[in-house]
Amino acid sequence: MSKIKLIVDSTHDLPAQYLKDHGIVQVPLNIVMEGKTYLDQEEITSDEYLEKLIALKEVPKTSQPATGKFVEIYEKYIEEGYEILSLHMTHRLSGTIGSAQTAAGMVDGKVTVIDSGFIAQSYGFIVQNVAELIIKHKSMDEIVAAIENMKTQSKLFLVISQLDYLRKGGRISRGKGFIGGLMNLKPVAEVVDGEIRVIQNARTVNSVVKLLTKEVKEMSEQYKYLRIGISEAQANDLLTKVKTALEPFTDEKITVITTTPIVSTHTGPGAIGLSVFGYND
């Protein structure tokens, strides 16, 4: 049975030590602000980025890793006898998977490129599960089939407190951003098939908590166990209330981490991403 090397990008919200401990190779996205390019999670952390974001007048730009970087990494591990599994964030939010697919066609070796369909901890939970399957010496076909099941067991909700960042990033019109700001709306969106879809425009923090609790309760009725993670961007009050409301639905510790710059670029401060993974064994 061939060895499998797991390659990921930098939007999974997992600790660097976890990647090191499990031999996972990260290819970082690029962040461009004030004329300087940073490698995500290598030259700037999520916390450092958020602090800079708040002070900037112009929203920074993000871009996928260069195809050549993927080629370099693929060739390195192919030469060491590995089969490559390149697992990435949803193609709806980045061209990363396109770069990986192009690179896969340029190397002489077995490379399987998969779109996780998610970002932040929902993507990270899938990465963790795949890492465990590799440890168990599962085949590539078995892992690919398992990932498709993992996608159906995952949910990712985004709560956005400042519509102005979505407007600056071109995600909504100037008019909607202005009106939304006046009305103090807090859109709650779900990532479905890799696409961000608004499911409710909440007016208060309590209504956000109520909606998220309802969604998690429904998952708890479908699965025996839930793994829950909250990726946040200086959303202290909202974070505390959501975490407290959801703790009864899981026996595991809810992981809280500053969200990836790819998310906070478009949401701004005050936002959270709620990741939930359900399983029965």
C-alpha positions as CSV (number, residue, x, y, z in Angstrom):
1,M,0.0,0.0,0.0
2,S,1.4,3.4,-1.0
3,K,2.1,6.2,1.5
4,I,-0.2,9.2,1.4
5,K,1.0,12.8,2.1
6,L,-1.8,15.2,3.0
7,I,-1.4,18.8,1.5
8,V,-3.6,21.6,2.7
9,D,-3.9,25.4,2.3
10,S,-3.8,27.9,5.2
11,T,-7.5,28.4,5.8
12,H,-8.3,25.5,8.1
13,D,-8.0,27.3,11.5
14,L,-5.9,24.4,12.9
15,P,-2.9,25.0,15.1
16,A,0.5,24.8,13.5
17,Q,1.6,22.1,16.0
18,Y,-1.2,19.9,14.9
19,L,0.0,20.0,11.3
20,K,3.6,19.3,12.4
21,D,2.5,16.4,14.6
22,H,0.6,14.7,11.8
23,G,3.0,15.4,9.0
24,I,0.6,17.7,7.1
25,V,2.1,20.1,4.6
26,Q,0.6,23.6,4.3
27,V,0.7,25.8,1.2
28,P,-0.2,29.3,2.4
29,L,-2.4,31.8,0.6
30,N,-1.1,35.3,-0.1
31,I,-2.3,38.5,1.6
32,V,-1.5,41.8,0.0
33,M,-1.9,45.0,2.1
34,E,-0.3,48.4,1.9
35,G,1.8,47.2,-1.1
36,K,3.4,44.3,0.8
37,T,2.6,40.6,0.3
38,Y,2.5,38.2,3.3
39,L,2.3,34.4,3.4
40,D,-0.8,33.6,5.5
41,Q,0.1,31.9,8.8
42,E,3.8,32.0,8.0
43,E,4.6,35.7,7.8
44,I,1.4,37.0,9.5
45,T,-1.0,35.3,12.0
46,S,-4.7,35.6,12.1
47,D,-4.5,37.8,15.2
48,E,-1.9,40.1,13.6
49,Y,-3.9,40.4,10.5
50,L,-7.1,41.3,12.3
51,E,-5.3,44.1,14.2
52,K,-4.0,45.5,10.9
53,L,-7.3,45.2,9.2
54,I,-9.1,47.3,11.8
55,A,-6.7,50.2,11.2
56,L,-6.7,50.1,7.4
57,K,-8.9,52.2,5.2
58,E,-8.6,49.9,2.2
59,V,-9.6,46.2,2.4
60,P,-6.5,44.0,1.8
61,K,-6.5,41.5,-1.1
62,T,-6.0,37.8,-0.9
63,S,-4.8,35.4,-3.6
64,Q,-4.3,31.7,-4.0
65,P,-0.8,30.1,-3.9
66,A,1.1,30.0,-7.2
67,T,0.8,26.9,-9.3
68,G,4.6,26.6,-9.2
69,K,4.5,26.3,-5.4
70,F,2.2,23.3,-5.6
71,V,4.4,21.7,-8.3
72,E,7.4,22.1,-6.1
73,I,5.8,20.5,-3.1
74,Y,4.1,17.7,-5.1
75,E,7.4,16.8,-6.8
76,K,9.2,16.7,-3.4
77,Y,6.9,14.1,-1.9
78,I,6.4,12.1,-5.1
79,E,10.2,11.6,-5.2
80,E,9.9,10.4,-1.6
81,G,7.5,7.7,-2.7
82,Y,4.2,9.3,-1.6
83,E,0.8,9.5,-3.2
84,I,-0.5,13.0,-2.8
85,L,-3.9,14.0,-1.4
86,S,-4.3,17.8,-1.8
87,L,-7.4,18.9,0.2
88,H,-8.5,22.5,0.0
89,M,-11.0,25.2,0.9
90,T,-14.1,25.8,-1.2
91,H,-13.5,26.9,-4.7
92,R,-16.3,29.5,-4.2
93,L,-14.0,31.7,-2.1
94,S,-10.6,31.2,-3.7
95,G,-8.8,30.0,-6.8
96,T,-6.6,27.8,-4.6
97,I,-8.0,24.5,-5.8
98,G,-7.6,25.6,-9.4
99,S,-3.9,26.2,-8.8
100,A,-3.6,22.7,-7.2
101,Q,-5.5,21.0,-10.1
102,T,-3.2,22.7,-12.7
103,A,-0.1,21.7,-10.7
104,A,-1.4,18.1,-10.5
105,G,-1.5,17.9,-14.2
106,M,2.2,19.1,-14.4
107,V,3.8,16.4,-12.3
108,D,4.6,12.8,-12.9
109,G,2.9,11.0,-10.0
110,K,-0.4,10.3,-8.3
111,V,-2.1,13.5,-7.1
112,T,-5.7,13.6,-6.0
113,V,-7.1,17.1,-5.5
114,I,-10.3,17.6,-3.5
115,D,-12.5,20.5,-2.7
116,S,-13.6,20.3,1.0
117,G,-16.5,22.5,0.3
118,F,-15.7,24.6,3.4
119,I,-13.4,27.0,5.1
120,A,-12.3,27.7,8.7
121,Q,-12.8,25.0,11.3
122,S,-15.4,23.1,9.1
123,Y,-12.5,22.6,6.7
124,G,-10.2,21.9,9.6
125,F,-12.5,19.2,11.0
126,I,-12.4,17.4,7.7
127,V,-8.6,17.7,7.6
128,Q,-8.4,16.1,11.1
129,N,-10.6,13.2,10.1
130,V,-8.5,12.6,7.0
131,A,-5.3,12.6,9.1
132,E,-6.8,9.9,11.3
133,L,-7.7,7.8,8.2
134,I,-4.2,8.1,6.9
135,I,-2.8,6.9,10.3
136,K,-5.2,3.9,9.9
137,H,-3.6,3.2,6.5
138,K,-6.8,3.6,4.6
139,S,-6.5,3.7,0.8
140,M,-6.9,6.8,-1.3
141,D,-10.2,5.5,-2.6
142,E,-11.5,4.9,0.9
143,I,-10.4,8.4,2.0
144,V,-12.0,10.1,-1.0
145,A,-15.3,8.3,-0.3
146,A,-15.1,9.2,3.4
147,I,-14.5,12.9,2.6
148,E,-17.8,13.0,0.5
149,N,-19.6,11.7,3.6
150,M,-17.8,14.2,5.9
151,K,-19.2,17.0,3.7
152,T,-22.8,15.9,4.4
153,Q,-22.0,15.7,8.1
154,S,-20.7,19.3,8.2
155,K,-22.3,22.7,8.6
156,L,-20.7,26.1,8.6
157,F,-22.6,29.3,9.7
158,L,-21.2,32.8,9.4
159,V,-22.5,35.8,11.4
160,I,-21.5,39.2,10.0
161,S,-21.8,42.3,12.2
162,Q,-20.3,44.9,9.8
163,L,-21.8,44.9,6.3
164,D,-19.5,47.6,5.3
165,Y,-16.6,45.1,4.9
166,L,-18.8,43.0,2.6
167,R,-19.5,46.2,0.5
168,K,-15.8,47.1,0.4
169,G,-14.9,43.6,-0.7
170,G,-17.5,43.7,-3.4
171,R,-19.8,41.0,-1.9
172,I,-22.8,43.4,-1.6
173,S,-23.8,46.7,-3.2
174,R,-22.9,50.1,-1.6
175,G,-26.7,50.7,-1.1
176,K,-27.2,47.4,0.8
177,G,-24.2,48.1,3.0
178,F,-25.4,51.6,3.8
179,I,-28.9,50.5,4.6
180,G,-27.8,47.4,6.5
181,G,-25.5,49.6,8.6
182,L,-28.3,51.9,9.5
183,M,-30.6,49.0,10.4
184,N,-27.8,47.3,12.4
185,L,-28.5,44.0,10.7
186,K,-26.5,40.9,11.5
187,P,-26.8,38.6,8.5
188,V,-26.6,34.9,9.4
189,A,-25.3,32.8,6.4
190,E,-24.7,29.2,5.8
191,V,-22.1,27.7,3.5
192,V,-24.0,25.3,1.2
193,D,-22.1,23.5,-1.5
194,G,-19.2,25.9,-0.9
195,E,-21.4,29.0,-1.5
196,I,-22.3,31.6,1.2
197,R,-26.1,31.9,1.4
198,V,-27.9,34.3,3.8
199,I,-30.5,32.4,5.8
200,Q,-31.7,35.3,8.1
201,N,-31.0,39.0,8.7
202,A,-31.0,39.1,12.5
203,R,-31.5,42.4,14.4
204,T,-30.1,41.4,17.8
205,V,-27.4,39.2,19.3
206,N,-30.1,37.2,21.0
207,S,-31.9,36.4,17.8
208,V,-28.6,35.2,16.3
209,V,-28.0,32.9,19.3
210,K,-31.5,31.6,19.0
211,L,-31.1,30.7,15.4
212,L,-27.8,29.0,15.8
213,T,-29.0,27.1,18.8
214,K,-32.0,25.8,16.7
215,E,-29.7,24.7,13.9
216,V,-27.3,22.9,16.3
217,K,-30.2,21.3,18.2
218,E,-31.5,19.8,14.9
219,M,-28.0,18.3,14.2
220,S,-27.9,16.9,17.7
221,E,-31.1,15.0,17.0
222,Q,-29.5,13.6,13.8
223,Y,-26.1,12.5,15.2
224,K,-24.9,10.9,18.5
225,Y,-22.0,13.2,18.8
226,L,-21.2,16.8,17.7
227,R,-17.8,18.5,17.3
228,I,-18.2,22.3,17.5
229,G,-15.8,25.1,16.7
230,I,-16.1,28.8,16.7
231,S,-13.8,31.0,14.6
232,E,-14.1,34.6,15.6
233,A,-12.9,38.1,14.7
234,Q,-13.0,40.1,18.0
235,A,-16.7,39.1,18.6
236,N,-16.4,38.9,22.4
237,D,-20.1,39.3,23.4
238,L,-21.5,37.2,20.6
239,L,-18.8,34.6,21.0
240,T,-19.5,34.2,24.8
241,K,-23.3,33.9,24.3
242,V,-23.1,31.5,21.4
243,K,-20.5,29.3,23.1
244,T,-22.6,29.2,26.3
245,A,-25.8,28.3,24.4
246,L,-24.1,25.4,22.5
247,E,-22.1,23.8,25.2
248,P,-25.0,21.5,26.3
249,F,-25.0,19.9,22.8
250,T,-21.4,18.4,22.9
251,D,-19.3,16.4,25.3
252,E,-16.2,17.8,23.6
253,K,-14.6,21.1,24.3
254,I,-15.7,23.8,21.9
255,T,-12.6,25.1,20.1
256,V,-12.4,28.9,19.8
257,I,-9.8,30.5,17.5
258,T,-9.3,33.7,15.6
259,T,-10.7,33.1,12.1
260,T,-8.6,32.9,8.9
261,P,-7.8,36.2,7.2
262,I,-9.7,34.9,4.1
263,V,-12.9,35.1,6.2
264,S,-12.2,38.3,8.3
265,T,-11.3,40.2,5.1
266,H,-14.9,40.1,4.1
267,T,-16.6,40.1,7.5
268,G,-14.5,42.6,9.4
269,P,-14.4,42.6,13.2
270,G,-17.3,41.3,15.3
271,A,-18.0,38.3,13.1
272,I,-18.0,34.6,13.9
273,G,-17.9,31.3,12.0
274,L,-19.7,28.4,13.6
275,S,-18.5,25.0,12.5
276,V,-20.4,21.8,13.4
277,F,-19.5,18.2,12.5
278,G,-21.9,15.4,13.4
279,Y,-20.9,11.7,13.8
280,N,-22.2,8.5,15.3
281,D,-19.0,6.5,16.1
